[in-house]
Amino acid sequence: QVQLVESGGGLVQTGGSLGLSCAASGSIGSSNTMGWYRQAPGKQRELVAVKNRRGGTRYADLVQDRFTISRDNAKNTVYLQMNSLKPEDSAVYYCAVSPCIGCRVDYWGQGAQVTVSS
């Protein structure tokens, strides 16, 4: 059984920075892609950024120049550095593990709240 334990997030003012981390316990097997999705109230869950073991990365257009995803393969841990935050970035951020970039998510974290005040 895989568990994803998230940490980080919180409240920040517009233009500020926050970081998230997610550690996977248990074997994630062939699920080689880890990353982040987010869901704001009343909206669908959307991809933020994902990264596979070989370094392949996909970002949402809205965060491309402001967020950076990184991972430590040995620790099965993925990070998200969020800079120049905007109120529209406010959401619950979910860690996710999937077999590939663009594949259906196999495992979800519990979610971490990110709130950006104007």
C-alpha positions in Angstrom: 0.0 0.0 0.0 1.4 3.4 -1.0 0.9 6.4 1.2 1.7 9.9 0.1 2.5 12.3 3.0 2.4 16.0 2.1 3.9 18.9 4.0 4.1 22.6 3.4 1.6 25.0 2.1 -0.1 27.6 4.2 -1.0 31.3 3.9 1.0 33.9 2.0 0.5 37.3 0.5 0.4 38.0 -3.2 3.8 37.8 -4.7 5.1 35.5 -1.9 6.5 32.0 -2.1 5.6 28.7 -0.6 7.0 25.2 -0.9 5.3 21.7 -0.8 6.9 18.3 -0.4 5.5 14.8 -0.7 7.1 11.6 0.4 5.8 8.3 -0.9 6.0 5.4 1.6 5.8 1.9 0.3 6.7 0.7 -3.2 5.4 2.9 -6.0 6.6 0.1 -8.4 6.2 1.1 -12.0 4.5 4.4 -11.1 7.4 6.5 -12.2 5.7 9.9 -12.3 5.1 12.1 -9.3 3.7 15.5 -9.2 1.0 17.9 -8.1 -2.6 18.7 -8.9 -4.8 21.4 -7.4 -8.5 22.0 -6.8 -10.1 25.3 -6.0 -13.6 25.5 -4.6 -16.2 24.9 -7.3 -13.6 23.9 -9.9 -12.2 20.7 -11.3 -9.0 19.2 -10.1 -6.2 20.3 -12.5 -2.6 19.4 -13.2 0.0 21.8 -11.8 3.3 20.0 -12.5 4.5 16.4 -12.8 8.0 14.9 -13.2 9.1 11.4 -14.1 12.2 9.5 -13.0 14.1 10.5 -16.1 13.5 14.2 -15.6 10.7 14.6 -18.1 8.4 17.4 -16.8 5.0 18.9 -17.6 3.7 22.2 -16.2 0.4 23.9 -16.5 0.7 27.0 -18.6 -0.5 29.2 -15.8 2.4 28.2 -13.5 5.1 27.5 -16.1 7.3 30.5 -15.2 6.6 30.7 -11.5 6.6 27.1 -10.1 9.4 24.6 -10.1 9.0 20.9 -9.5 11.8 18.7 -8.4 12.2 15.2 -7.0 14.6 12.9 -5.2 14.2 9.5 -6.8 16.1 7.7 -4.1 13.7 9.1 -1.5 10.5 8.9 -3.6 9.9 12.5 -2.7 8.7 15.3 -4.9 8.8 19.0 -4.2 7.0 22.1 -5.6 8.5 25.5 -5.2 5.9 28.2 -5.8 7.0 31.8 -6.4 5.2 34.9 -7.3 2.0 33.5 -6.0 -1.4 35.0 -7.0 -4.8 34.7 -5.3 -5.9 32.5 -8.2 -3.3 30.0 -7.1 -5.3 29.4 -3.9 -6.4 25.8 -3.8 -5.9 22.4 -2.2 -2.8 20.9 -3.7 -2.6 17.2 -4.1 0.4 15.0 -4.5 -0.1 12.3 -7.1 1.7 9.2 -8.4 1.0 7.8 -11.9 2.7 5.4 -14.3 3.6 8.1 -16.8 3.1 11.8 -17.6 -0.4 12.0 -18.9 -1.5 8.7 -17.3 -4.3 8.2 -14.9 -3.2 8.9 -11.3 -2.8 5.7 -9.2 -2.3 7.3 -5.8 -3.3 10.6 -4.2 -2.1 12.5 -1.2 -4.4 14.0 1.4 -4.0 17.5 0.1 -2.4 20.6 1.4 -4.1 24.0 1.5 -2.4 26.9 -0.2 -4.1 30.3 0.3 -2.8 33.5 -1.3 -4.2 36.7 0.1 -4.6 39.8 -2.0 
